[in-house]
């Protein structure tokens, strides 16, 4: 057997890559370059040698900080470009710009943009004020018409004062001028007003407070502004409302002004004289157009500046991110005693060693270093990480396995078998070639756009779908195959492979449901005979077929699992596991369920009427009784007795010997070493501190025994329950076909029965949606989950430990995914 | 129904309790504080915080940092957490969460009123307000001249209105009056909160009454210590104590007549839960009392997380976060002013 298996070609995915623990001693001058090159290569996983140090105590903390600061600036610029809505056109860049250049450039750009922003903010504020004033003027007029004729002389004069000094833009609150009324000219009417503008959301509470503050002695008028005004802080458009408050008295006035201030309402004076108003409106409008032009020019200027940077941003972002990763990695290294070299440790795959060495040499050469990088393997305490080289086809299957647990280092990888078995088991539950074609189309679309989609950021759901495109492809192909066997196309049988072997008893075909059909020619060559659909024999036949098929698949699948445990044991050189675990397990499973499978196949081949339930049950209850009509072959009874005996023997076989032998081995190993421990010299301890530590592990017999007991019981009970668990293949397949029959017959055919276009259309739509959402989405999901369970539980618990950890090399390629 | 919260609590409160426990797991640990205390500059602090839940809030701050920026951003995180929880909450949890902010509201009102009294700019004052205690018309507080106006103009719209019934006078606002107003409001607030929690019943009532009683007692002691040597009469002082807590009612009578710190101490040592606070302090020492109280408070808040299916975890989380922000402020100040030897004076480790 050993000889035979050794001749297999090497399977990359079967066992994880051989890893080796390496130490790098890098001269300080070439360290940065070496790490950069290693990041490009992406095949070395560094170990953090400074784990006990906090981030800001590490060596390269300043560089990391600089990178963080730069990425902050980049984010700021990115934000600004996005806000300005500039599409960054990717300009071609010289590849060899240095970080320092970027840093200075970034600082310049940031400074420039900030300055421009503050300028335009000032302008914007002035513009806003003018705009508000204009709106207030327009709106307030209508309120003031009634007051017309009470024109207040003082204000007229005042207005002239205000607008003659001309620096409109600079006065933040225009009402300040208004608040200097000469005491001599007290107003004639006793009624005064303040007009202004306020955010629409605040109007209600503003009015309420005003009412309270003046004890109701005021009149509040409001009108919504026609234009929205930009809020300079959030740069959002805000709706505002113009108000005019009429009141009397000086105290009320100060109060109202204070409230206005508290509410952020801007007050603007409105003259009561119409000619005056017109004049001011004209002035304001002309100023507005001026300002608008200035603002536009400013924005254009800024956009130009931004778009000149925009092209570089993505590239710079990438560079800074890489630099930061390099320094983060450098921080994991140790300085040696002389402070001239950096010492790093890590894991790398054995096959990548030459590549790494090449890269390190290149780094030494490129940085003109006198001393090369020292790179050598070391022994390591911990177990190596697990690394599988996958491609886009095998990756999703590896992910399926990893989701359960990452394989122990060099243990058999179930993903090899999952690639085919998983889609196949899925298809057994999802057998319908119509639905299969739909899935296939979906998978093909994903695969056709592979190059485009792989560069895009997809939503989490789409990403999952895209990642599993090859799984979907195989699933769809297999479900078309199974669908052809079940002969179902959206639950409709087709005569693809010739005519049916059966016909009705009479022409009317009325008794097909009650008495069944008559066979009149050779059997249908491939799959289920289409004539059976709806006939009496359909369900009994399909049930029996699918049920027995599920058991056969299950037994084969579990046997494969146990076989893999043999490969594991052989690889790790544990003959104990082979003799006292693999062999009895094999015997136990096959003497019971292997025998059942044999009976199923025999019954299919011979067409016997024997009752398999009866045989299996009485094999346990009364093994020596005569089988009677249930006898399938000669010598069945003695064989059954033998198998039962084997199964009974297998249970203690897998339970007792292993822990006792382990105990014996342990005792032998330390026999007479109880005294020897003292004699071992210190040198001996230093040479092998690790191995010594491992050997001195406490051997706890009861723990080992309990562990073994749990395992054995789990296996014995599990082989029954797991076999039963495979019947889900049958159940799901039945459910799927029945569900699609219901939708076809009760929706589509029913609607087609009416001679009404609308009803037919509605029926078609309902059928299409039911097919798409219930059958194609939910059923796919449920079949997927059940297939997943069959793999994780029934298959993998026979051999898979899954307690390893993944190999995570330092690589630039994975960086972009971490950020954002 | 006491003891049966497990049956129904998760219908409405389960999600938020999970959220708040998740937030609590994000609080800084002792090792974080140890690392923070070793920082040399504010940038180091930022860098260390970038690995914590504060990271996203600080990452876009330009480099010359100030303590105020750090504190502001950290507070923003607390506020965001709070707002998220408030959005998700249903009755009665939403009311409970709102109650938590009333304390800040009182502080903000007092801050604005005092500020206006000393003719400070309103915008400047608004920036200093705690964001959790903001309400719409808070800026209008500056208009009011006396308590009556204060109430009639602004506070009648806020949840604080009912608490005001006890302190409406036509007296002009001055420092003394404002301080009395603060304490009267706080007293009314604590009593109202206490009643509300009692109404909720169950574990919430049990734990919250413990936490609030501690709060009330601490305020009572602080009022006593702060009013020693002022013109506040004993009766007035007595009126400011909340009508629940361990000191109520006999302890209050004794506290009301205290004339120096050692008398306060004598009163407190009669109550076993507070003996431990004084065990560490020497006689006549009042500076460290605050820290001792904070430590005791943090301990109690941490314990609130030991029990499930109650609302006190929300209260405890908010308070723990606030304590954490106080710690960060202290550490940052010490680092910024090169007083690293004093870092440990006022930092209260949470775990």
Interface residues (C-beta under 8 A of the other chain):
Chain A: X54 X55 X56 X57 X61 X64 X65 X68 X69 X72 X75 X76 X202 X205 X208 X209 X212 X213 X255 X258 X259 X261 X262 X263 X264
Chain B: X35 X38 X39 X40 X43 X44 X47 X48 X50 X51 X59 X60 X61 X62 X63 X122 X136 X137 X139 X140 X141 X142 X143 X152 X153 X154 X157
